[in-house]
Amino acid sequence: MENQDKNPYSLFSTSIFKDWKENGVKYVKLVELESDLAVQFFELIPNSEIPDEAETIYHIDSEDVADLLLPAKNVKFLVHDIYLEGEE
């Protein structure tokens, strides 16, 4: 039986970034996740080209996406496991 309490998110990493680029991802959408913690969490969604209100789209080759890999104390950039299925 699968553990339903498992966190479905992974921290955005250079290996995810490299895999996305190799697999043709062109755009990344940044969505703020709600949290009661002192840390802000943002989900990265690959190949999402239509932003909703308060969301931002970045081209995969932009400096902004590369900057998301830099460590930050109060901000974490996450990727849901459904976007990582091809990596396992």
HUFENBEL-V148378 format. One record per residue. RES is the residue in one small letter. PSI is psi in whole degrees, -180 to 180 (999 if undefined). BURIAL is b if it has 9 or more other ideal C-beta (glycine too) atoms within 8 Angstrom, else e. Layout:
BEGIN
RES/PSI/BURIAL ; RES/PSI/BURIAL
END
This chain:
BEGIN
m/134/e ; e/142/e ; n/113/e ; q/-11/e ; d/-1/e ; k/136/e ; n/123/e ; p/8/e ; y/148/b ; s/149/b ; l/132/e ; f/132/b ; s/169/e ; t/-33/e ; s/-38/e ; i/-47/b ; f/-48/b ; k/-44/e ; d/-44/b ; w/-45/b ; k/-42/b ; e/-26/e ; n/16/e ; g/15/e ; v/130/b ; k/-35/e ; y/154/b ; v/128/b ; k/139/b ; l/121/b ; v/126/b ; e/132/b ; l/144/e ; e/139/e ; s/148/e ; d/4/e ; l/167/e ; a/-7/e ; v/138/e ; q/137/e ; f/136/b ; f/135/b ; e/136/b ; l/127/b ; i/116/b ; p/146/b ; n/31/e ; s/112/b ; e/-8/e ; i/106/e ; p/144/e ; d/178/e ; e/138/e ; a/20/e ; e/155/b ; t/140/e ; i/134/b ; y/143/b ; h/141/e ; i/-29/b ; d/3/e ; s/153/e ; e/-30/e ; d/-40/e ; v/-43/b ; a/-36/e ; d/-24/e ; l/-16/b ; l/-15/e ; l/138/e ; p/139/e ; a/137/e ; k/-45/e ; n/14/e ; v/133/b ; k/136/b ; f/121/b ; l/155/b ; v/127/b ; h/144/b ; d/-26/b ; i/-22/e ; y/3/b ; l/7/b ; e/-35/e ; g/-7/e ; e/-17/e ; e/999/e
END
